[in-house]
Amino acid sequence: PPNAEGIIRGHDFGQYRSYYGGYHTGEDWWGPDGRSLGLQVHSIGHGTVTYAAPRGWGTDGGTVVVEHVLADSDT
């Protein structure tokens, strides 16, 4: 983000999450005090938002999924 002061990475891609029974398929970024409500979300590159929900999945906070097309046309 343009101003990442106070923003920290919470959960990494590929971490096993026992309460989901699988591997984490994204990265979680948290704002000050572990909260991110109201903070802007910036994509790493051009893409299509395929899912967005302010409440996320289950007990998670907001969730945004962006599909990117890579140089070799893979997604």
Secondary structure by P-SEA (a helix, b strand, c coil): cccccccccccccccccccccccccbbbbbccccccccbbbbbccccccccccccccccccbbbbbbbbcccccc
